[in-house]
């Protein structure tokens, strides 16, 4: 009987302890025991079919393809400005007038000089004609006759010089009216009326009166680093987008790649220019645009996230394919890649699952290798 009572008491104690432990699990007081089949939660991804585009993205500034600085060929004060910045002008249109009062005075003096030369020429002509008559009658010597003929020639020469001087002054007078060299839009007018300007000559650049450009032909100028420039070529089509313009992309064509590198903002690269096909009316010189240069494209490509492809021995590319509770290290051949996905040419099938972390590195890290 005593043995039976001890057995019942021991059973009650063990059962109470079990109930207490289970109740603490139910109420969250102690953690439940983990399932021995549970594995680490490694991120994975499946091989899917998608289109992949690889492109080079650079930014550049818009500028006119042709731009001219208009300068005066004669010096003086700016008498009148006939256009302002933003005006559209036609070839031959009057832009600026330079004060011509000094040149008009010079013109009057030249005209007076030519009148005097005409009188001298007429006098020398009459003297020469009389000398011919006297020489025929042997009333004057050969020397006197030759002197009269020479004076006539000198007078004619003086008249010709006076004629050329009048023409020169007239040309200067015409140049006081500065006209547009071609059609375009006035970008800047850095002078004001009354300002004295210096004429453009071989010894100096002269004063810029205004800048004119054709805004119907715009180009974008970019600085492409030396890594990406090798992927570009002339006549290559590109897409442009300006943040300030919301009417979609524009297209352009690369027509110039600098033959020598330059350094800009501490980056060695090459100047690249692309001519815009049909510039948006809202596009202006000086705006910054982004240029997207397509390099490669693949349709219906078996692809995986680029973070799931790893470098192995011999510069090979491998993926870790998930097969149940195991992983298989498999070599793959890559195709077109961008910053997110890469094309798998062989080594992987659509739907197969791969790890996005390298398990070999994780093992080495845990082992302290």
C-alpha positions as CSV (number, residue, x, y, z in Angstrom):
1,X,0.0,0.0,0.0
2,X,2.8,2.4,0.8
3,X,4.5,1.6,-2.5
4,X,1.3,2.4,-4.3
5,X,0.9,5.8,-2.6
6,X,4.6,6.7,-3.4
7,X,4.0,5.8,-7.1
8,X,0.8,8.0,-7.3
9,X,2.6,10.9,-5.6
10,X,5.6,10.7,-8.0
11,X,3.2,10.6,-11.0
12,X,1.4,13.7,-9.8
13,X,4.6,15.6,-9.3
14,X,5.9,14.7,-12.8
15,X,2.6,15.5,-14.4
16,X,2.4,18.9,-12.6
17,X,5.9,19.8,-13.8
18,X,5.0,18.9,-17.3
19,X,1.8,21.0,-17.1
20,X,3.7,23.9,-15.7
21,X,6.3,23.8,-18.5
22,X,3.7,23.6,-21.2
23,X,1.7,26.4,-19.7
24,X,4.8,28.7,-19.8
25,X,5.2,27.8,-23.5
26,X,1.6,28.6,-24.2
27,X,1.8,31.9,-22.4
28,X,5.2,32.8,-24.0
29,X,7.2,32.6,-20.8
30,X,9.8,30.2,-22.3
31,X,10.5,29.7,-26.0
32,X,9.3,26.6,-27.8
33,X,12.0,24.1,-29.1
34,X,12.9,24.7,-32.7
35,X,12.1,22.1,-35.3
36,X,15.2,20.2,-36.2
37,X,14.3,20.5,-39.9
38,X,14.3,24.4,-40.0
39,X,17.0,26.0,-42.2
40,X,18.6,29.5,-42.4
41,X,16.4,32.1,-44.2
42,X,18.7,32.8,-47.2
43,X,17.3,35.2,-49.9
44,X,16.6,33.5,-53.3
45,X,15.3,34.3,-56.7
46,X,14.1,32.4,-59.7
47,X,15.3,32.5,-63.3
48,X,12.8,34.4,-65.3
49,X,12.3,35.5,-69.0
50,X,12.6,39.3,-69.5
51,X,14.0,41.9,-71.9
52,X,17.3,43.4,-70.8
53,X,18.7,46.7,-72.0
54,X,22.2,47.9,-71.2
55,X,23.0,51.6,-71.8
56,X,25.4,54.3,-70.8
57,X,23.9,57.2,-68.9
58,X,25.6,60.6,-69.0
59,X,24.5,64.2,-68.6
60,X,25.4,67.2,-70.8
61,X,24.6,70.8,-71.7
62,X,22.6,72.0,-74.7
63,X,24.3,74.4,-77.0
64,X,23.7,75.7,-80.6
65,X,25.5,73.9,-83.4
66,X,26.4,77.2,-84.9
67,X,26.9,80.4,-82.9
68,X,28.5,83.7,-84.0
69,X,29.8,86.7,-82.2
70,X,28.9,89.8,-84.1
71,X,31.6,92.5,-84.0
72,X,32.0,95.9,-85.6
73,X,34.6,96.6,-88.3
74,X,34.8,100.3,-87.4
75,X,35.2,101.8,-83.9
76,X,33.1,104.4,-82.3
77,X,30.1,104.9,-80.0
78,X,27.1,102.7,-80.3
79,X,24.5,105.0,-81.7
80,X,21.4,102.7,-81.7
81,X,20.6,99.1,-80.9
82,X,17.8,97.7,-83.1
83,X,17.4,94.3,-81.5
84,X,17.4,92.8,-78.0
85,X,18.2,89.4,-76.6
86,X,15.6,86.9,-77.7
87,X,14.7,88.5,-81.0
88,X,14.7,86.4,-84.2
89,X,16.6,88.1,-87.0
90,X,17.1,87.5,-90.7
91,X,20.3,87.7,-92.7
92,X,21.0,91.3,-93.7
93,X,18.7,92.8,-91.0
94,X,20.1,95.9,-89.3
95,X,21.3,95.2,-85.8
96,X,23.4,98.1,-84.6
97,X,24.4,101.5,-85.8
98,X,27.7,103.1,-84.9
99,X,28.0,106.8,-84.6
100,X,29.2,108.0,-88.0
101,X,29.8,111.8,-87.4
102,X,33.6,111.5,-87.6
103,X,33.4,109.4,-90.7
104,X,31.0,111.9,-92.4
105,X,33.5,114.7,-91.7
106,X,36.2,112.5,-93.2
107,X,33.9,112.0,-96.2
108,X,33.5,115.7,-96.7
109,X,37.3,116.2,-96.6
110,X,37.7,113.4,-99.2
111,X,35.2,114.9,-101.5
112,X,36.9,118.3,-101.2
113,X,40.2,116.6,-102.0
114,X,38.7,114.9,-105.1
115,X,37.3,118.2,-106.4
116,X,40.8,119.8,-106.1
117,X,42.3,116.8,-107.8
118,X,39.9,117.2,-110.7
119,X,40.8,120.9,-111.1
120,X,44.5,120.0,-111.1
121,X,43.9,117.3,-113.6
122,X,42.0,119.6,-115.9
123,X,44.7,122.3,-115.7
124,X,47.4,119.8,-116.4
125,X,45.4,118.5,-119.4
126,X,45.1,121.9,-120.9
127,X,48.8,122.7,-120.3
128,X,49.7,119.4,-121.9
129,X,47.6,120.1,-125.0
130,X,49.2,123.6,-125.4
131,X,52.6,122.1,-125.0
132,X,51.9,119.6,-127.8
133,X,51.0,122.5,-130.1
134,X,54.0,124.5,-129.1
135,X,56.3,121.5,-129.4
136,X,54.9,120.8,-132.9
137,X,55.8,124.4,-133.8
138,X,59.3,123.9,-132.2
139,X,58.5,126.8,-129.8
140,X,59.4,124.7,-126.7
141,X,62.1,122.2,-126.0
142,X,61.7,118.5,-125.6
143,X,62.3,118.8,-121.9
144,X,59.6,121.3,-121.4
145,X,57.2,119.2,-123.4
146,X,58.0,116.1,-121.3
147,X,57.5,118.0,-118.1
148,X,54.0,119.1,-119.2
149,X,53.1,115.5,-120.0
150,X,54.4,114.3,-116.7
151,X,52.5,116.9,-114.8
152,X,49.3,115.7,-116.5
153,X,50.0,112.1,-115.6
154,X,50.7,113.1,-112.0
155,X,47.5,115.0,-111.8
156,X,45.5,112.0,-113.1
157,X,47.2,109.8,-110.5
158,X,46.2,112.2,-107.7
159,X,42.6,112.1,-109.0
160,X,42.6,108.3,-108.9
161,X,44.0,108.3,-105.3
162,X,41.3,110.8,-104.3
163,X,38.6,108.5,-105.9
164,X,40.0,105.5,-103.9
165,X,40.0,107.5,-100.7
166,X,36.3,108.5,-101.2
167,X,35.5,104.8,-101.8
168,X,37.4,103.8,-98.7
169,X,35.6,106.3,-96.5
170,X,32.3,105.2,-98.1
171,X,33.1,101.6,-97.1
172,X,33.8,102.7,-93.5
173,X,30.5,104.6,-93.5
174,X,28.6,101.5,-94.7
175,X,30.2,99.5,-91.9
176,X,28.7,101.7,-89.2
177,X,25.5,99.8,-89.9
178,X,26.1,96.3,-88.6
179,X,23.7,93.7,-90.1
180,X,23.0,90.0,-89.3
181,X,25.4,87.6,-90.9
182,X,22.7,84.9,-91.1
183,X,19.3,83.9,-89.8
184,X,19.1,83.1,-86.1
185,X,18.1,84.2,-82.6
186,X,19.9,86.9,-80.6
187,X,21.3,85.2,-77.4
188,X,23.2,88.1,-75.8
189,X,23.7,91.8,-76.2
190,X,26.6,92.8,-73.9
191,X,26.8,96.4,-75.1
192,X,24.6,99.5,-74.5
193,X,23.9,102.6,-76.5
194,X,26.6,105.2,-76.0
195,X,29.3,102.6,-75.3
196,X,32.5,103.0,-77.3
197,X,33.4,99.8,-79.1
198,X,36.7,98.6,-80.6
199,X,36.7,97.3,-84.2
200,X,37.8,93.7,-84.8
201,X,41.3,93.5,-86.4
202,X,44.2,91.2,-86.7
203,X,45.9,92.7,-83.6
204,X,42.8,92.5,-81.3
205,X,39.6,90.6,-81.0
206,X,37.4,93.7,-80.9
207,X,34.2,94.3,-78.9
208,X,31.4,91.7,-79.2
209,X,28.2,93.5,-80.0
210,X,25.9,90.5,-79.7
211,X,25.8,86.7,-80.1
212,X,23.5,85.1,-82.7
213,X,22.7,81.3,-82.9
214,X,20.5,79.1,-84.9
215,X,18.2,77.5,-82.3
216,X,16.7,75.1,-84.8
217,X,19.9,73.0,-84.8
218,X,20.9,72.2,-81.2
219,X,23.5,69.8,-79.9
220,X,24.3,68.3,-76.5
221,X,27.9,68.3,-75.3
222,X,28.9,65.6,-72.7
223,X,32.0,64.5,-70.9
224,X,32.1,60.7,-71.0
225,X,34.6,58.9,-68.8
226,X,37.3,56.8,-70.5
227,X,35.7,53.5,-69.5
228,X,32.4,54.2,-71.2
229,X,33.6,56.1,-74.2
230,X,35.1,52.9,-75.8
231,X,31.5,51.7,-76.2
232,X,30.4,54.7,-78.2
233,X,30.6,55.4,-81.9
234,X,29.7,58.2,-84.3
235,X,26.3,58.0,-86.0
236,X,25.0,56.1,-82.9
237,X,21.4,57.0,-82.0
238,X,20.8,58.2,-78.4
239,X,17.8,59.4,-76.3
240,X,17.7,62.6,-74.4
241,X,15.5,63.8,-71.6
242,X,15.4,67.2,-69.8
243,X,14.0,67.3,-66.3
244,X,12.4,70.7,-67.0
245,X,10.6,69.5,-70.2
246,X,7.7,67.0,-69.7
247,X,6.9,66.2,-73.4
248,X,8.8,63.0,-73.6
249,X,12.2,61.9,-74.9
250,X,14.1,63.5,-77.7
251,X,16.4,61.7,-80.1
252,X,19.9,62.7,-81.2
253,X,22.9,61.2,-83.1
254,X,26.5,61.2,-82.0
255,X,28.6,63.0,-84.6
256,X,31.8,63.8,-82.7
257,X,34.0,62.0,-80.2
258,X,37.1,63.8,-79.1
259,X,40.4,62.1,-80.2
260,X,42.1,63.1,-77.0
261,X,41.1,63.0,-73.3
262,X,40.5,66.0,-71.1
263,X,40.1,66.3,-67.4
264,X,36.8,67.8,-66.1
265,X,35.8,67.9,-62.4
266,X,38.8,65.7,-61.7
267,X,37.5,63.0,-64.1
268,X,39.5,62.0,-67.2
269,X,37.2,61.6,-70.1
270,X,36.4,62.6,-73.7
271,X,34.1,65.3,-75.1
272,X,31.1,63.8,-77.0
273,X,28.7,65.8,-79.1
274,X,25.3,64.6,-80.4
275,X,23.0,66.6,-82.8
276,X,19.4,66.7,-81.7
277,X,16.9,65.7,-84.4
278,X,13.9,67.7,-83.6
279,X,14.5,69.9,-80.5
280,X,11.5,70.7,-78.3
281,X,10.4,74.3,-78.6
282,X,11.0,74.6,-74.9
283,X,14.6,73.4,-75.1
284,X,17.1,76.3,-74.6
285,X,20.9,76.6,-74.8
286,X,22.5,76.0,-71.4
287,X,19.9,73.5,-70.2
288,X,21.2,70.2,-68.8
289,X,19.9,67.0,-70.3
290,X,20.6,63.3,-69.6
291,X,21.8,61.3,-72.6
292,X,21.0,57.5,-72.7
293,X,23.2,55.6,-75.1
294,X,21.9,52.1,-75.8
295,X,24.8,49.6,-75.9
296,X,23.2,46.2,-76.0
297,X,19.7,44.6,-75.9
298,X,18.3,41.1,-75.4
299,X,14.7,39.9,-75.9
300,X,13.2,36.9,-74.1
301,X,16.4,36.4,-72.1
302,X,16.6,33.9,-69.3
303,X,17.8,36.2,-66.5
304,X,18.5,36.4,-62.8
305,X,19.4,39.3,-60.4
306,X,23.0,40.2,-60.9
307,X,23.6,39.8,-57.2
308,X,23.0,36.0,-57.6
309,X,26.0,35.6,-59.9
310,X,29.4,35.1,-58.3
311,X,33.0,35.0,-59.5
312,X,34.8,31.6,-59.1
313,X,38.3,30.2,-59.9
314,X,39.6,31.1,-63.2
315,X,37.4,34.1,-63.5
316,X,34.4,31.8,-64.1
317,X,30.8,32.9,-63.2
318,X,28.8,30.6,-61.1
319,X,25.4,30.4,-59.4
320,X,24.1,28.3,-56.5
321,X,21.0,26.5,-57.5
322,X,18.6,25.5,-54.7
323,X,17.7,21.8,-54.8
324,X,15.5,21.0,-51.8
325,X,17.7,21.3,-48.7
326,X,20.9,21.3,-50.8
327,X,22.6,23.8,-53.2
328,X,24.4,23.0,-56.4
329,X,27.3,25.2,-57.5
330,X,26.9,25.6,-61.3
331,X,28.9,27.4,-63.9
332,X,27.0,29.8,-66.2
333,X,27.7,31.9,-69.3
334,X,26.5,35.5,-69.2
335,X,25.1,37.7,-71.9
336,X,23.7,41.2,-71.7
337,X,23.7,42.8,-68.2
338,X,22.5,45.9,-66.6
339,X,22.6,47.2,-63.1
340,X,19.8,44.9,-62.0
341,X,19.7,41.7,-64.1
342,X,22.0,39.6,-66.2
343,X,21.3,37.2,-69.1
344,X,22.1,33.5,-68.6
345,X,23.1,32.1,-72.0
346,X,23.6,28.5,-70.6
347,X,23.8,26.7,-67.3
348,X,20.4,27.6,-65.9
349,X,16.8,26.9,-66.9
350,X,13.7,29.1,-66.5
351,X,12.1,28.6,-63.0
352,X,15.2,27.3,-61.3
353,X,15.9,28.9,-57.9
354,X,19.2,30.4,-57.0
355,X,20.7,31.9,-53.8
356,X,21.4,35.6,-53.7
357,X,24.2,35.1,-51.2
358,X,27.4,33.1,-51.6
359,X,27.2,30.1,-49.1
360,X,30.9,29.4,-49.5
361,X,31.7,32.9,-48.2
362,X,29.2,32.5,-45.3
363,X,30.9,29.2,-44.3
364,X,34.4,30.8,-44.4
365,X,33.1,33.7,-42.3
366,X,31.7,31.4,-39.6
367,X,34.9,29.3,-39.6
368,X,37.0,32.5,-39.2
369,X,38.8,31.8,-42.4
